[in-house]
Amino acid sequence: MEGYWMAIDLGTSSAKICCVTALGQVLWTQQQSYPVYELSAEAKEQHPEEITKAVVELIRRAIAQWGQPTTIGLSAAMHSLLAVDRTGRALSPLLIWSDHRSLDVCRKYRLSLSDMVYRHSGVPFHPMLPLCKILYWQHIHPSWLSQVYRWISMKEYVFYQFTGEWVTDYAMAGATGMFDLQRFDWNESLLKELHIAADHLPPIVAPEAVFPINDRCRLAREVQLEAGIPVVVGASDGCLAALGSGLVGTHAMSITVATSAAVRRWSAHPVWDVHQRTFCYALSPQHFIVGTAHNNAGGVLTWLRRLFGEHEASERTLNQWIEDVLSVAAGCEGLMCLPYLQGERSPVWDPRASAAWVGIREIHQARHFQRALLEGIGFTLGESVALLEEVLDRASRYILSGGITHSPAWMQLLANILGRELQVFGGLDASCAGVLQLIARYHGQNDFRMQLSDNEQRLPIIQPQAEQAVLYADLQKKFNRLYPLLKQWWNEG
């Protein structure tokens, strides 16, 4: 057959692959999962070889069915850190975004570094940052550091195994906390102050940069990719999701609700929040993604169901469960939940925060607690929508993506809480769609469009229900006061 493009997304829980023709016809999409190892509440890591094994399996299956791709591009989750030696061998586990074992080190440096990191890199100072993870390794394994040749993310690891080149992109570099948004390079003064060698970090290139497959490299050799196939460097999953969903160059707002959640806007220039509640990542010197990130979304629902004795979750679909939960009256008869089970990033950036149900009375049953948590997730997103419209301006439209789009009832609840019309983005994974946009630009196709099925063309627009929107607008004000009230109690002792 005529050649096709291959987009690969390295997510936290699975790798995804999408094969598409130059005309935008989707040939094949698949994903392969891999585990996250939770050693403690703070220590969460992965084994890089398990991730590369998943990538190898996906590429082999694609080649067996469709032949060699003409171009490959990469996307990956942000904030992971891996140490490798000069040969590319992993020296450490992959510490993922939710790994907070650097919390004590982070607290030690907060006063001296938080303003500098946010002002230069555009991301709040937080244990998720690879910067903090490097400081952690410096603290507990100083003798081991002499073996480290590069500090990288999973995307750089896979890219090296394809091409033999160590490079990262603007967005992934920004997510480390060590980037300089003004110079589009590493923050030399910060690295010098913290005794981090700049040459231990990969060179930074544009996401559109291309390097050829080197068939002597391990992954390329294992899957028998032909030498010379162009590989587009790509970027972070969040920035590419913004590109793939049509956010770039518009006044729209993107709301993604999956395992975690994010709210994003596009800007033609860097944007900082005086209270350091938002992030700002660069796709290029002309394109910046401003937004908020949230730990607690779909990923906490499994815990919630098991908490109330629903151990046979596989027997009932998530959609059915959500519909049952939402049979409880809006507002849960006075019960409210702060859903910070895994700490929280935006807008509070507090890894020590925890969840709380407030207003409990004897009338409350299991479904009240469950609906209250779903509402709490919505209120958290409501805070972020208001925050981004405070920092920028009112959005022209609101694009909803992620696993939430498989649940009509959950989408309706979110529209009611936000009091805004939600335009559903469906079909191809948004991050993969962003990779394909970069590949298309490499091929000179600046007007590239995906071919949509009839069902995808008829994706719904979710209108808020007026009566519930009024109720939730009042409850949002109460929710916004919960965290400040509980913070002092959490931090005692």
SVG drawing of the C-alpha trace seen along z (x, -y; Angstrom):
<svg xmlns="http://www.w3.org/2000/svg" viewBox="-34 -39 66 48">
<polyline fill="none" stroke="black" stroke-width="0.4" points="0.0,0.0 1.0,-3.7 3.0,-4.9 1.5,-5.9 2.4,-8.0 2.9,-6.5 2.1,-8.5 3.3,-7.0 2.2,-8.3 4.0,-7.2 1.4,-7.6 1.6,-6.9 -0.3,-3.6 -0.1,-2.6 1.5,-3.3 -0.8,-4.2 -0.1,-4.0 -2.0,-5.5 -1.4,-4.8 -2.8,-7.3 -2.5,-8.0 -1.3,-11.4 -5.0,-12.0 -6.0,-11.7 -7.5,-8.3 -7.1,-6.3 -5.8,-2.8 -5.2,-1.4 -5.1,-2.5 -4.0,-0.3 -2.6,-0.6 -0.6,1.6 -0.6,1.2 2.2,1.5 2.3,1.2 3.1,-1.6 4.8,-0.4 3.6,-2.1 6.3,-1.4 4.8,-3.9 2.4,-6.8 5.2,-9.0 7.2,-6.6 5.7,-5.7 7.9,-4.4 8.0,-2.4 10.6,-0.1 11.7,-1.6 12.2,1.8 8.5,2.7 7.5,-0.5 9.9,0.2 8.6,3.7 5.1,2.4 6.3,0.0 8.1,2.8 5.0,5.0 2.8,2.2 5.2,1.3 5.7,4.9 2.0,5.4 1.6,2.2 4.4,3.2 3.0,6.7 -0.3,5.3 0.6,2.1 4.3,2.3 7.0,-0.3 5.8,-3.8 7.1,-6.7 7.4,-9.0 7.2,-8.5 6.5,-11.0 6.4,-10.9 4.4,-12.2 4.9,-11.5 3.7,-12.2 5.6,-15.0 7.7,-15.2 9.3,-11.7 13.0,-11.3 15.4,-8.5 19.2,-8.3 21.2,-6.6 24.9,-5.9 27.0,-6.7 25.7,-3.6 22.1,-4.5 21.6,-1.8 19.1,-2.8 20.7,-3.4 17.5,-4.1 13.8,-3.3 11.6,-5.9 10.3,-8.3 6.9,-9.4 5.0,-12.6 3.2,-11.4 6.4,-10.3 6.8,-12.7 9.7,-11.1 11.6,-14.5 9.0,-16.2 11.5,-16.9 14.2,-18.1 11.6,-20.3 10.6,-21.9 14.2,-22.6 14.7,-24.6 11.2,-26.1 12.0,-29.6 15.2,-30.0 14.0,-28.4 10.2,-28.7 10.2,-32.2 13.2,-31.6 11.8,-28.3 8.3,-29.7 9.6,-33.0 12.1,-31.2 10.4,-27.9 6.7,-28.8 6.0,-25.8 5.3,-26.0 8.0,-24.5 6.7,-21.1 8.0,-17.5 6.7,-16.3 9.5,-18.3 12.5,-16.4 14.6,-19.2 13.4,-18.1 13.9,-14.5 17.6,-15.2 18.0,-17.1 16.6,-14.0 19.1,-11.7 21.9,-14.1 20.8,-13.9 20.5,-10.1 23.0,-8.8 25.8,-11.3 28.5,-8.7 26.2,-7.1 25.9,-10.4 29.4,-10.0 27.9,-7.2 25.1,-9.4 25.6,-10.5 22.1,-12.0 19.0,-12.9 16.1,-12.2 12.4,-11.4 10.9,-8.3 10.5,-10.1 14.2,-10.8 15.0,-7.2 12.8,-5.8 14.0,-8.5 17.6,-7.5 16.8,-3.8 15.4,-4.8 18.0,-7.3 21.0,-7.3 20.4,-11.0 19.9,-12.5 17.5,-15.5 14.4,-16.9 11.9,-19.6 10.8,-22.9 7.7,-21.5 9.3,-18.5 12.2,-20.8 9.8,-23.3 8.2,-20.5 11.5,-19.8 11.6,-23.2 15.1,-23.8 14.1,-25.6 14.4,-29.3 11.3,-30.5 13.2,-33.7 16.2,-32.0 14.6,-28.7 17.5,-26.8 18.5,-25.4 18.6,-27.8 22.3,-28.0 22.3,-30.1 19.9,-27.6 21.9,-24.6 25.2,-26.2 23.7,-27.1 22.4,-23.5 25.5,-21.8 23.7,-20.1 25.9,-19.8 24.2,-21.2 25.9,-18.6 24.1,-15.9 20.8,-17.2 19.9,-16.6 20.1,-19.4 16.8,-21.2 15.3,-21.3 12.0,-22.3 9.2,-19.7 9.2,-19.7 12.9,-18.7 13.5,-15.4 16.2,-12.8 16.5,-9.5 16.1,-6.0 19.4,-4.4 19.0,-0.7 21.9,0.1 20.0,-1.3 18.4,1.3 14.6,0.6 15.0,-0.1 16.8,3.2 14.3,5.1 11.3,4.0 13.3,4.0 12.5,0.3 14.3,-0.7 17.2,-3.1 16.5,-6.7 12.8,-6.8 12.3,-10.4 11.4,-10.6 9.8,-13.8 11.0,-14.7 7.4,-15.7 6.5,-17.1 4.6,-16.6 1.2,-14.9 -0.5,-18.0 0.8,-20.4 0.2,-18.0 -3.3,-17.4 -3.9,-21.2 -2.5,-21.2 -4.5,-18.1 -7.8,-19.4 -7.6,-22.6 -6.8,-24.9 -3.7,-26.5 -4.3,-29.9 -7.8,-30.3 -9.5,-31.7 -11.0,-28.3 -10.4,-26.4 -9.6,-22.7 -10.8,-20.6 -9.4,-17.1 -10.7,-14.6 -9.1,-11.2 -7.1,-9.5 -6.0,-13.0 -7.3,-16.3 -6.1,-19.5 -7.5,-22.8 -5.6,-24.6 -5.5,-27.8 -3.3,-29.0 -1.3,-32.2 1.0,-33.9 3.3,-34.9 4.3,-33.5 1.8,-34.0 2.5,-34.0 0.1,-34.1 1.2,-36.4 0.2,-33.6 1.9,-30.9 -1.2,-28.8 -0.8,-28.0 1.8,-26.5 3.1,-27.9 4.8,-25.5 6.2,-26.4 5.5,-24.6 7.4,-27.3 8.5,-30.9 5.0,-31.8 2.9,-29.2 2.5,-28.7 0.1,-26.5 -1.2,-28.0 -3.1,-25.9 -3.8,-23.9 -3.2,-20.3 -5.2,-18.1 -4.2,-14.8 -7.7,-13.6 -10.2,-12.7 -11.1,-9.4 -8.2,-7.6 -9.9,-7.9 -13.2,-6.4 -12.0,-2.8 -10.9,-3.5 -14.3,-5.2 -16.3,-2.2 -14.2,0.3 -14.4,-1.9 -18.2,-1.3 -17.9,2.4 -18.3,2.6 -15.5,5.1 -17.0,6.6 -16.4,3.4 -16.0,5.3 -19.6,6.6 -21.0,3.1 -19.8,0.5 -18.5,-2.8 -21.3,-4.6 -24.0,-2.6 -22.3,-3.3 -22.2,-7.0 -25.8,-7.1 -26.8,-5.3 -24.7,-7.8 -26.3,-10.8 -29.7,-9.6 -29.0,-11.4 -30.2,-15.0 -27.7,-17.7 -25.8,-19.1 -26.0,-15.8 -28.3,-17.2 -25.6,-19.4 -22.6,-17.0 -19.5,-18.3 -16.2,-16.7 -12.7,-18.1 -11.4,-15.3 -7.6,-15.7 -7.0,-11.9 -3.6,-12.2 -2.7,-15.6 -3.3,-18.3 -1.5,-20.4 -3.5,-23.4 -4.6,-25.7 -3.1,-24.9 0.1,-22.9 0.0,-21.1 1.3,-17.5 0.3,-17.1 -3.4,-18.0 -5.9,-15.2 -9.5,-14.5 -12.4,-15.4 -16.2,-15.0 -17.8,-17.9 -21.4,-18.3 -22.0,-14.6 -25.4,-13.8 -27.3,-10.5 -29.4,-11.0 -26.3,-10.5 -25.9,-7.1 -23.1,-5.7 -24.4,-7.3 -24.3,-10.7 -20.6,-10.3 -19.9,-9.1 -21.8,-11.9 -20.2,-14.4 -16.7,-13.2 -17.8,-13.5 -19.1,-17.0 -15.9,-17.8 -13.9,-16.9 -16.2,-19.3 -15.8,-22.1 -12.0,-21.7 -12.2,-22.1 -14.6,-25.1 -11.9,-26.8 -9.4,-26.3 -11.8,-27.5 -12.4,-30.7 -8.6,-31.1 -7.6,-30.8 -10.3,-33.4 -8.9,-35.6 -5.3,-35.3 -6.3,-35.6 -9.9,-36.4 -13.3,-34.7 -12.9,-31.7 -14.8,-31.6 -15.7,-27.9 -15.0,-24.9 -13.6,-21.7 -14.0,-18.5 -11.8,-15.5 -10.6,-12.4 -12.3,-9.3 -15.2,-11.5 -16.5,-11.7 -17.6,-8.0 -20.1,-9.0 -23.0,-11.2 -24.2,-11.6 -20.8,-12.7 -20.4,-15.2 -23.8,-16.6 -22.8,-17.0 -19.7,-18.8 -21.6,-21.2 -24.0,-22.0 -21.2,-22.7 -19.3,-24.9 -22.4,-26.6 -20.9,-26.4 -21.6,-24.7 -19.2,-21.9 -18.1,-20.8 -17.1,-17.2 -13.8,-16.2 -14.0,-12.6 -12.3,-10.1 -8.5,-9.9 -6.6,-10.5 -5.8,-14.2 -2.1,-13.8 -1.7,-11.4 -3.6,-13.9 -1.1,-16.6 1.8,-14.3 0.2,-13.9 -0.1,-17.6 3.7,-17.9 4.3,-15.1 2.0,-16.9 3.9,-20.1 7.2,-18.2 5.6,-17.1 4.4,-20.6 0.7,-19.9 -0.2,-22.9 -3.9,-22.3 -3.9,-18.6 -7.3,-17.4 -8.3,-14.0 -11.1,-12.1 -13.9,-11.7 -16.5,-8.9 -20.2,-9.8 -20.4,-9.2 -17.5,-11.5 -19.0,-14.2 -22.1,-14.1 -20.4,-14.5 -22.7,-16.3 -22.6,-19.7 -23.5,-19.5 -25.7,-22.3 -25.9,-23.2 -29.3,-22.7 -30.3,-26.1 -31.7,-25.2 -28.8,-23.0 -26.3,-25.5 -27.7,-28.2 -27.5,-25.7 -23.9,-24.8 -22.8,-28.4 -23.7,-28.9 -22.1,-25.7 -18.9,-26.6 -18.4,-29.5 -18.6,-27.2 -16.2,-24.7 -13.6,-27.4 -13.5,-28.1 -12.9,-24.4 -9.2,-24.1 -8.1,-27.3 -10.2,-26.1 -8.6,-22.6 -5.0,-23.5 -4.0,-24.5 -5.3,-21.3 -3.4,-19.2 -0.1,-21.0 -0.2,-20.8 2.6,-18.6"/>
</svg>
